[in-house]
Amino acid sequence: MIFKKLYDRVLVWAAHPRATAYMAGLSFAESTFFPIPPDVMLVPMMLARPAQIWRLAFICAAASVIGGLFGYVIGMWAFEWIEPWIQKLGYAAAFANAIEAFDRWGFWFILAAGFSPIPYKIFTIASGVAGMPLLPFFAGSVIGRGGRFFLEAVVIKLGGESAAERLRGWVDRMGWLIVVVVVVAFVWMKWIR
């Protein structure tokens, strides 16, 4: 019931007059430093404001891409400042893998990262550290992040209120599954590896 209550609370927040600005800020921050993905706020807002569904997807994607550019700049010019933070949060291995993947796949990797459940900030900062050319980074971000948020809009548009009810019915199970996955990943990275 914890996650259903949080979900219901976010639905209330989605009706707030400044909700769009909050969602855009969350989307920007998630691409740079914040751990919570914007989908948590975007999907309930789409459900609460079906007439604005495409506008909300666009704002979320645009804020995410702009935040991604900021993450890219951090990686390119200020990595020494944030490297201890990456280590402390346990993102070091994922970050090293991201750097290696940029060398191999570049544009395709950042495009796939836009859809990935792995925190997007890892990819944006790593792309700056790796010196990925800016134009492919930007194009991959636009297609990947835009694709993710517009795909959510299509699902909500097609599913309507029944999609909202199904989502609400599954939210506790999904929430606890995410908690279990995070705990298992933490234990594996900390003690088993």
KEDREN-437806 format. One record per residue (C-alpha): chain; residue number from 1; x, y, z; residue in three letters. Coordinates in pm, 1 decimal, always signed. Layout:
// KEDREN-437806
unit pos px py pz code
A NUM X Y Z ala
...
This chain:
// KEDREN-437806
unit pos px py pz code
A 1 +0.0 +0.0 +0.0 met
A 2 +297.7 +234.9 +41.7 ile
A 3 +346.2 +277.1 -331.8 phe
A 4 -23.6 +317.2 -405.9 lys
A 5 -34.6 +599.4 -151.3 lys
A 6 +269.3 +764.0 -312.3 leu
A 7 +115.0 +716.6 -655.3 tyr
A 8 -212.1 +873.4 -539.4 asp
A 9 -15.6 +1161.0 -384.6 arg
A 10 +169.9 +1223.2 -712.2 val
A 11 -165.9 +1229.5 -893.4 leu
A 12 -268.6 +1511.5 -657.8 val
A 13 +60.9 +1692.3 -723.1 trp
A 14 +2.6 +1651.5 -1095.9 ala
A 15 -301.7 +1876.7 -1062.1 ala
A 16 -98.4 +2153.6 -893.1 his
A 17 -79.9 +2478.6 -1096.4 pro
A 18 +302.8 +2458.5 -1106.1 arg
A 19 +319.6 +2084.6 -1170.5 ala
A 20 +454.7 +2128.1 -1524.3 thr
A 21 +745.8 +2337.1 -1399.2 ala
A 22 +817.0 +2085.9 -1121.2 tyr
A 23 +812.2 +1799.4 -1370.9 met
A 24 +1046.3 +1987.9 -1606.1 ala
A 25 +1283.9 +2057.2 -1315.6 gly
A 26 +1275.7 +1691.4 -1215.6 leu
A 27 +1347.0 +1585.6 -1573.9 ser
A 28 +1641.9 +1826.5 -1600.1 phe
A 29 +1781.5 +1719.2 -1263.5 ala
A 30 +1749.2 +1345.8 -1335.5 glu
A 31 +1971.5 +1386.0 -1642.7 ser
A 32 +2241.7 +1546.0 -1431.3 thr
A 33 +2238.0 +1452.0 -1063.6 phe
A 34 +1897.7 +1354.9 -918.9 phe
A 35 +1816.3 +983.0 -870.2 pro
A 36 +1438.0 +983.3 -935.0 ile
A 37 +1322.1 +955.4 -1298.6 pro
A 38 +1067.5 +1207.7 -1429.5 pro
A 39 +828.7 +930.3 -1537.4 asp
A 40 +710.2 +916.6 -1176.1 val
A 41 +551.5 +1257.0 -1223.2 met
A 42 +497.8 +1259.9 -1601.1 leu
A 43 +265.7 +958.9 -1626.1 val
A 44 +24.1 +1075.8 -1354.1 pro
A 45 +22.1 +1424.2 -1509.3 met
A 46 -66.7 +1273.8 -1846.5 met
A 47 -350.9 +1086.9 -1681.3 leu
A 48 -472.3 +1398.4 -1499.4 ala
A 49 -441.9 +1622.6 -1809.8 arg
A 50 -515.9 +1412.5 -2119.1 pro
A 51 -566.6 +1721.0 -2338.0 ala
A 52 -203.3 +1822.6 -2268.8 gln
A 53 -45.7 +1480.0 -2310.3 ile
A 54 +176.9 +1566.3 -2611.8 trp
A 55 +281.7 +1900.5 -2462.3 arg
A 56 +381.3 +1730.2 -2135.8 leu
A 57 +583.8 +1464.2 -2320.9 ala
A 58 +759.1 +1739.8 -2516.6 phe
A 59 +840.3 +1947.0 -2206.6 ile
A 60 +970.2 +1642.2 -2021.3 cys
A 61 +1186.3 +1537.2 -2317.7 ala
A 62 +1318.9 +1890.0 -2377.8 ala
A 63 +1408.7 +1938.8 -2010.3 ala
A 64 +1577.8 +1597.9 -2005.2 ser
A 65 +1785.1 +1676.5 -2316.3 val
A 66 +1887.8 +2017.2 -2175.9 ile
A 67 +1979.6 +1847.8 -1846.9 gly
A 68 +2172.1 +1589.0 -2047.9 gly
A 69 +2371.9 +1865.8 -2215.2 leu
A 70 +2452.0 +2002.7 -1870.9 phe
A 71 +2565.1 +1653.2 -1763.1 gly
A 72 +2780.0 +1632.7 -2076.9 tyr
A 73 +2949.2 +1962.9 -1985.2 val
A 74 +3008.0 +1838.3 -1629.4 ile
A 75 +3171.8 +1524.9 -1766.1 gly
A 76 +3384.2 +1722.1 -2008.2 met
A 77 +3505.4 +1997.4 -1774.5 trp
A 78 +3431.2 +1913.3 -1412.2 ala
A 79 +3458.9 +1536.8 -1374.1 phe
A 80 +3723.0 +1564.5 -1099.5 glu
A 81 +3466.1 +1737.1 -877.4 trp
A 82 +3196.6 +1473.7 -914.7 ile
A 83 +3408.3 +1158.0 -938.3 glu
A 84 +3403.9 +1103.9 -557.7 pro
A 85 +3023.8 +1136.5 -564.4 trp
A 86 +2998.2 +872.2 -839.6 ile
A 87 +3219.4 +641.4 -633.1 gln
A 88 +3022.9 +701.8 -313.8 lys
A 89 +2685.8 +630.7 -477.5 leu
A 90 +2813.3 +303.3 -623.0 gly
A 91 +2792.8 +413.2 -987.1 tyr
A 92 +3166.0 +360.6 -1058.9 ala
A 93 +3131.9 +25.9 -1239.2 ala
A 94 +2833.1 +138.0 -1445.4 ala
A 95 +3016.2 +460.0 -1524.5 phe
A 96 +3330.4 +274.8 -1642.5 ala
A 97 +3115.6 +46.9 -1859.0 asn
A 98 +2940.5 +351.0 -2006.8 ala
A 99 +3274.0 +512.3 -2099.3 ile
A 100 +3383.7 +191.8 -2274.4 glu
A 101 +3051.7 +162.4 -2457.8 ala
A 102 +3078.4 +521.4 -2586.7 phe
A 103 +3410.5 +432.9 -2747.8 asp
A 104 +3245.4 +141.2 -2929.3 arg
A 105 +2892.6 +254.6 -3015.3 trp
A 106 +2866.1 +634.7 -2959.2 gly
A 107 +2532.9 +759.0 -3098.0 phe
A 108 +2360.9 +419.5 -3073.1 trp
A 109 +2460.7 +384.4 -2711.0 phe
A 110 +2324.2 +723.3 -2604.0 ile
A 111 +2005.4 +654.5 -2800.7 leu
A 112 +1955.0 +324.8 -2614.2 ala
A 113 +2046.7 +495.6 -2286.1 ala
A 114 +1750.5 +729.2 -2333.7 gly
A 115 +1518.7 +431.0 -2289.3 phe
A 116 +1725.1 +255.0 -2023.1 ser
A 117 +1614.9 +219.7 -1660.7 pro
A 118 +1977.3 +290.5 -1560.9 ile
A 119 +2002.9 +651.4 -1435.9 pro
A 120 +2048.6 +871.5 -1742.6 tyr
A 121 +2299.5 +1093.8 -1562.8 lys
A 122 +2557.4 +812.9 -1585.2 ile
A 123 +2539.1 +829.8 -1963.6 phe
A 124 +2533.1 +1207.4 -1995.5 thr
A 125 +2836.2 +1260.9 -1773.1 ile
A 126 +3024.3 +963.1 -1919.3 ala
A 127 +2970.0 +1093.0 -2272.3 ser
A 128 +3140.8 +1419.9 -2175.7 gly
A 129 +3427.5 +1236.3 -2007.6 val
A 130 +3468.3 +1011.4 -2313.1 ala
A 131 +3469.2 +1315.5 -2542.0 gly
A 132 +3177.9 +1191.6 -2750.5 met
A 133 +3112.3 +1441.3 -3030.8 pro
A 134 +2836.3 +1679.5 -2926.3 leu
A 135 +2611.9 +1647.7 -3232.3 leu
A 136 +2568.7 +1267.2 -3210.4 pro
A 137 +2522.3 +1299.0 -2833.8 phe
A 138 +2249.7 +1559.7 -2882.9 phe
A 139 +2077.3 +1363.7 -3162.1 ala
A 140 +2085.3 +1040.6 -2959.6 gly
A 141 +1947.3 +1220.7 -2655.4 ser
A 142 +1664.4 +1382.2 -2850.4 val
A 143 +1562.0 +1053.5 -3013.2 ile
A 144 +1611.8 +837.4 -2702.5 gly
A 145 +1455.9 +1061.2 -2440.3 arg
A 146 +1189.1 +1192.4 -2674.8 gly
A 147 +1108.4 +838.5 -2781.6 gly
A 148 +1074.5 +724.1 -2422.1 arg
A 149 +840.5 +1001.7 -2309.5 phe
A 150 +633.4 +1006.3 -2627.7 phe
A 151 +597.9 +626.7 -2610.5 leu
A 152 +456.1 +670.7 -2260.3 glu
A 153 +216.8 +931.2 -2404.5 ala
A 154 +99.8 +686.1 -2672.1 val
A 155 +39.7 +414.0 -2412.4 val
A 156 -160.4 +652.2 -2192.2 ile
A 157 -349.4 +793.8 -2492.1 lys
A 158 -445.9 +447.6 -2618.6 leu
A 159 -510.0 +296.9 -2275.9 gly
A 160 -693.3 +594.8 -2127.8 gly
A 161 -847.4 +560.1 -1784.0 glu
A 162 -823.0 +180.2 -1796.5 ser
A 163 -443.0 +213.4 -1832.4 ala
A 164 -445.7 +433.4 -1523.7 ala
A 165 -643.3 +176.6 -1325.6 glu
A 166 -418.8 -109.0 -1440.1 arg
A 167 -113.6 +96.3 -1348.9 leu
A 168 -260.0 +176.4 -1007.6 arg
A 169 -333.8 -193.6 -952.9 gly
A 170 +26.0 -288.0 -1028.9 trp
A 171 +201.6 +5.4 -860.6 val
A 172 +263.3 -170.3 -526.8 asp
A 173 +406.5 -479.1 -695.8 arg
A 174 +624.4 -269.4 -926.8 met
A 175 +741.3 -52.5 -638.0 gly
A 176 +844.2 -347.1 -424.2 trp
A 177 +1008.5 -515.0 -723.7 leu
A 178 +1218.7 -202.4 -780.4 ile
A 179 +1314.4 -196.4 -410.4 val
A 180 +1420.8 -563.0 -426.9 val
A 181 +1621.3 -506.7 -746.7 val
A 182 +1801.3 -205.7 -595.3 val
A 183 +1883.1 -396.6 -273.6 val
A 184 +2007.6 -702.8 -463.5 val
A 185 +2218.2 -484.4 -695.2 ala
A 186 +2363.9 -300.0 -396.7 phe
A 187 +2449.0 -624.1 -212.8 val
A 188 +2598.8 -774.0 -527.1 trp
A 189 +2814.0 -467.3 -599.0 met
A 190 +2920.2 -414.7 -239.4 lys
A 191 +2994.4 -767.1 -114.6 trp
A 192 +2971.2 -1033.4 -381.8 ile
A 193 +3173.4 -878.3 -664.0 arg
